[in-house]
Each structure stands twice: as structure tokens, then as C-alpha cells.
């Protein structure tokens, strides 16, 4: 309940530092909606930023992909990835060597996800606003 009390209403987005929209899907999952040219790093940035600034998740806590990239449930016609603080039942939670948003159970520490917010390799991230 505390999670839902601090986030925007279902009809409005919370904006991550990289300007991706983040929406609650349930009390335990949230969805990061793709923009034009969104990469895996962008999705993880949005998930980590939300977990840090809205949920107050500790740095070492794991964030899991609940539902891999696919149709958004909050923005019809867009792609999205759903994240949670716990893995889906039966999901393989071993970590690989590449960053992906294509496998349920894949996970990063919250601080690692937020790190991707500051690895933008172009003009300053602030110039994107």
C-alpha cells in the first residue's frame, strides 16, 4: 500500500531521469515504456531510477525483469518492460554477460541499474530535456 501511496495515479506517468515513462502495473510491479530508440540500458535506467527515487530501494537490492519487452499494458501501441523486486515464479535468475530486457528473471542490483542513467554516450543527458 505504501508503494501505491507515493506514486502517481494510474492515469499519469512518473518520468525517469532519462525521460521514459514509468507506470505501476500492480502493487509489486512497474512498467517502463519505450521511447524512440530505447535501449536495454535505458529500460534499466528507468527501472532503477524509479526504484531509487520513488520506492526508496536500498542500493544492493535486486531488480528483476517480471515481463520481458513486449506490448505495454499502460500505453497501448508502445513497447514496455515490467520490473519487480522479486522474480517471477520459476524464472532463471542467473545473470548473463550482456545487458538484456528479453528474459524474465534477469536482474541487476538497484545501484547498477541506476548507473546506466549516467552512461549516456552523447550530449549531456540534461540536454535531452
Protein Blocks (a to p, Z undefined) as FASTA:
>chain_A
ZZmmmpccfkbccddfkopacddfblmbccddddehiafklmmmmmmmmmmmmnopafkl
ccddfbdcdddfklghiacddddfbdcehiafbdcfbdcfkbghiacdfklmmmmmmmcc
bddfklmZZ
